[in-house]
Amino acid sequence: IDTESINTFFDELEDITFYEEINDLIKKEKIDKNKTSGRLKIIDYILNTLNYGNLPKAVIKMNSYEGYSTTPIEEHIFEGERYLCPSSLNFHFTISNNHEDLFNGYIEKVLNGRDDIKVSYSFQKPKTDTLAVDMDNNPFMLENGELLYRPGGHGALIENLNDIDGDIIFIKNIDNVCHRDYIEDTVNSKKKLASIGYAFKGKIDGYIKALLSDDYDIDEIKEFISKDLNINFKGEMTKDKALSFLNRPLRICGVVKNQGEPGGGPFLVDNGEYTDLQICEKSEIDLNDPKQDELFSASEFFNPVDIVCFVKDHKGEKFNLLEYVNEERYFISKKTYKGKDIKALEHPGLWNGAMDRWNTLFVEVPLSTFNPVKKVNDLLRPCRRGVVENEVGALAEVAVGRE
């Protein structure tokens, strides 16, 4: 066991966010983490005894504090309390159905004595699963001879989102949780996104009501649609066309400076009769086209799934979000199944085709609001441990804050 990433993991093992859970084993069995035998024992304990090989990210300890560590569920609740309405603290998680008992037990413990917080959850619907294939595009067969079907990606969750009753819905990935030492940026950015959305929602509803009452200035509305919503219609802007552009769900998407992370970014998309703002995945762009490749390479921003959704119309009635999906936007991703490479068809991600016909605004938010955990060594980042107190004092705090 000797690769750069593995050596980094064991060299900094004492700083891993869940070290407290393996420290007793190391002391009891006097394990030498620098020997292969010791490393194998530690890995076996983490994957099998602690069951981290099968646990969802939601219940893996990701942030360290003095004397304790926290999971994403705890951090999402802690964060939400600081910008959601105190009288209506509602959290919703999408989980795998095989984790239901685990989730229920964990939530019961976390919410002990907190009657003011409501937590609900749902499963990605089985009808949205897609067939996996091998690298030669043949259906991937399981050991029992059955075909392998996989969850259809974020885009499949538009049905779950459609089932949620709420005026404003905040969406973010489960692993993107900020350490409490740096939470001010995250809370302020959430408030900013929601405030901008609220203001635009008010303008949109006002224009819709004016159009419906035949008391409107079409030039003013056209300018709002073009300059503020960034929708440029190539034909004549009529009352009906203006209504079709305005009467749609609204999403405010936080974006950060592009740091090379995989995922989608903001682009202007030509839909034929009009252009508008969309989040596009790399796999949706024809990189063999020099112009497309140049545009993608010049992209300055990245969307880390930081979205505030306004899902009710001017009458306060819920939009049917399934009417705003573009089923033609999907992509093929490379995955693994028990060590074997496979290809998976993913429905349009929530930030792509599943919200294709939404009105979209992009707002830059601080990079400190983006704290993904995609591999175990991400848990070693200084931002997972908070402000480092050492001999360099204030300089350490500034350096960690930029991580």
C-alpha positions, 0 to 999 in steps of 0.5 A, spaced: 500 500 500 504 505 497 501 511 493 501 518 494 494 519 496 494 513 501 501 515 504 497 522 505 492 519 508 496 515 513 501 521 514 495 525 516 491 520 519 490 523 526 487 529 522 482 525 519 475 527 521 473 521 524 480 519 527 476 519 534 473 512 532 479 509 530 484 511 535 482 506 541 483 500 536 490 503 534 492 504 541 489 497 544 492 493 538 499 498 538 498 498 530 504 501 526 500 505 521 507 506 517 507 498 516 503 494 511 500 490 516 497 496 520 495 499 514 490 493 512 488 493 519 486 500 519 482 500 513 479 493 514 476 497 521 474 503 517 470 499 511 467 493 515 467 494 523 465 502 522 462 500 516 464 506 512 464 502 506 457 502 506 454 508 509 451 514 506 455 520 506 450 523 510 452 520 516 460 520 516 463 525 520 466 530 516 467 536 520 472 536 526 471 540 533 474 540 539 472 534 542 467 532 537 466 531 530 459 532 526 456 529 520 453 533 514 446 532 517 448 535 523 451 541 519 445 542 514 441 543 520 446 547 524 446 552 517 439 552 516 437 554 522 441 561 521 437 563 514 431 559 514 424 562 518 425 560 525 417 558 525 418 553 519 425 549 519 423 544 514 429 539 512 428 534 506 433 529 504 433 524 498 436 517 501 436 510 498 431 506 501 436 501 504 438 506 508 431 508 511 432 505 518 439 507 519 436 514 517 430 514 521 435 512 527 440 517 526 435 523 525 431 521 531 438 522 535 439 528 532 432 531 533 432 529 540 428 535 544 428 539 538 420 539 536 421 546 532 425 542 526 421 538 521 425 533 517 422 529 511 425 524 506 424 521 500 427 516 495 429 516 488 423 513 484 425 506 481 421 508 475 427 513 473 432 508 474 436 507 467 440 501 464 447 500 465 452 497 460 459 495 459 464 499 456 462 495 449 455 498 450 452 491 452 447 491 457 451 489 464 449 483 467 449 481 475 452 475 478 445 472 478 443 473 471 439 480 472 440 486 468 444 492 472 439 498 473 442 504 476 439 511 479 438 516 474 442 521 477 440 528 479 435 529 474 431 524 476 430 528 483 425 533 479 420 528 481 421 528 488 422 536 488 415 536 485 412 533 491 415 538 496 410 543 498 414 550 499 414 557 496 422 557 496 426 551 496 434 551 497 438 545 494 445 543 495 449 537 495 449 533 502 457 533 502 457 540 501 457 542 508 461 548 511 465 548 518 462 552 523 468 557 523 467 559 516 459 559 516 458 566 516 460 566 508 455 561 507 449 564 511 450 571 508 450 568 501 444 564 502 440 570 504 443 574 498 441 568 493 434 568 496 433 576 497 435 577 489 430 571 487 424 574 492 425 581 488 425 578 481 419 574 483 416 580 485 417 583 478 415 577 474 409 577 478 407 584 477 408 584 470 404 577 469 398 581 472 399 587 468 399 583 462 393 579 464 389 585 466 391 588 459 394 594 463 402 593 460 408 596 457 410 591 452 417 595 451 418 595 458 416 588 459 421 586 453 427 590 456 426 586 463 426 579 459 432 581 455 436 585 460 434 582 467 432 575 465 437 574 459 432 571 455 433 574 448 427 572 443 428 573 436 421 574 434 416 579 435 415 580 443 407 579 443 403 579 450 402 571 449 410 570 448 411 575 454 407 570 458 410 564 456 417 567 458 415 570 465 410 564 467 415 559 469 419 557 475 425 561 477 432 559 480 437 563 483 444 559 482 450 561 486 456 560 482 464 560 484 470 561 480 472 555 476 477 551 480 477 545 475 472 541 479 468 536 475 460 539 474 456 544 470 457 551 469 453 557 466 452 558 459 448 562 454 444 557 450 441 558 443 434 554 443 432 556 436 427 561 437 431 564 443 437 564 447 437 564 455 442 562 461 443 554 462 447 550 466 451 545 462 455 539 463 462 538 460 459 532 457 453 536 453 458 540 450 461 538 443 469 539 445 470 537 438 468 543 435 473 548 436 469 554 438 465 550 443 471 547 446 474 555 446 468 557 450 468 551 455 475 552 456 474 560 457 468 558 462 470 562 469 465 560 473 462 553 476 455 551 479 456 547 485 449 545 486 447 552 490 440 553 488 434 557 491 428 555 487 421 559 487 416 554 485 409 557 485 406 562 480 403 569 481 397 566 484 401 562 489 399 555 486 405 550 485 408 549 478 408 542 475 415 542 475 415 536 470 412 540 465 419 544 464 423 538 463 427 537 457 428 530 456 433 531 450 438 533 455 442 527 458 449 524 458 453 518 459 457 518 465 463 513 467 462 509 473 464 502 476 460 496 479 464 492 484 471 494 480 468 494 473 468 500 469 461 501 466 457 506 463 451 510 466 445 514 463 443 520 467 437 524 466 438 531 466 441 534 472 437 538 476 441 544 474 441 542 467 435 539 463 430 538 469 430 545 470 431 547 462 425 551 462 426 555 468 428 562 468 435 562 471 439 567 474 447 566 476 450 570 482 457 569 484 458 567 491 464 566 495 469 560 494 469 558 501 461 556 501 464 550 496 466 544 500 465 538 497 467 531 499 468 526 493 474 522 496 476 520 503 483 525 503 478 531 502 476 530 509 484 532 511 483 539 508 484 544 513 477 547 512 474 541 515 478 542 522 477 550 523 481 555 525 488 552 526 491 555 533 499 554 532 505 559 533 503 563 527 497 565 530 492 570 525 496 568 519 494 561 520 487 563 520 487 567 514 490 561 510 485 556 513 480 561 511 482 561 504 482 553 503 
